[in-house]
Amino acid sequence: MARTVDWDGDAIAAIDQRALPAEYRIRRLATVDAVVAAIGDLTIRGAPALGAAGALGVALAARRHPRDPGRVRAEAERVAAVRPTAVNLRRGVERALARLDDGADAVLAEACAVLDEDEATNRRLSARTADLLTELCGDRPLRLLTHCNSGALATVAWGTGLGAVRELAERGRVAEVLACETRPLLQGARLTVWELREMGVAHRLCVDAAGPSAIARGLVDAVVVGADRIAANGDAANKIGTYAHACAAIRHGVPVVVVAPESTVDHATPTGADITIEERAADEVRTIAGTPTAPAGTPVYNPAFDVTPAELLSAVVTERSTFRDGAWTVAAAPALR
Ligand SMILES: CSC[C@H]1O[C@H](OP(=O)(O)O)[C@H](O)[C@@H]1O
């Protein structure tokens, strides 16, 4: 699989995640308008992937308007504002924009650095999470519940929550993954299942409401999810439905681990109550694959995310820190070999 988001020398090359699993196709995005549209319609989705797309969107603007920094900043703001919850999007934009005074080539180089750093970061946080799950659940094949998609498709490569599943599978420590379909846009059914088949990991698909029930019936050893923004106190915003799994998990003594890069931790946001939750279009709920499921005009409540309070989480794991029992601890630097 190619990188989820990449630079082809003149434009952004992105896997079109709306087309999966039926079709694997790359969309070429050569303008800021195209990037804004692709983020809005979830051609590109997932916090780290959004960060990469945001940085590359600024690079496109800087190449298009090399002598108009004001225009570049305005275009950058258009990109950053498309989706408010995933902190990585604005961070990727700001990181690229910080090089604007050095010229368009420097902006592009910074954006490409965002991409180049991602896979190594995700492999590190995946290994740290696999170690923690082994500590929490025992050194045995585990039955894991996932929600939405936090795999390679949500990042530039490898993945976060599903990256940890991949790491455990390579260690021979995954018995089965129960993948929640994730209404309304079905990232679980369409994307996580597709990635699990690519990995050769045993899995079953279930409706979202079956997640808490599976936990209650003792079918799940741990819940492993990604995140879009993690507040300073460890509260985590993730796909709508995550909170319900966590409520069931704490009642039944099942660990819930949030896996995300440091770039998703927002220490400037004190608690989950301070996180803006994106509301999406009503028709996403009133239809399935374009077929109406409710009468036209039915009023809809469609938050794209919910917040799981830190007290319901066993841990938040990044590539270099862990939030557990109310505190962040930084991992010791890996021993020099
Ligand atoms: C590794 S970030 C994945 C995160 O992003 C998803 O949201 P969306 O598909 O709307 O971009 C979901 O919350 C995943 O957990």
The ligand as an ORCA input file, in Angstrom:
! r2SCAN-3c Opt
* xyz 0 1
  C      -5.420      7.879     13.988
  S      -6.610      9.116     13.936
  C      -8.018      8.171     13.661
  C      -9.246      8.834     14.148
  O      -9.780      9.728     13.158
  C     -11.086      9.289     12.847
  O     -11.958     10.313     12.533
  P     -12.312     10.605     10.978
  O     -12.450      9.281     10.274
  O     -13.618     11.381     11.070
  O     -11.178     11.446     10.446
  C     -11.521      8.570     14.094
  O     -11.872      9.451     15.129
  C     -10.287      7.799     14.399
  O     -10.198      7.267     15.682
*
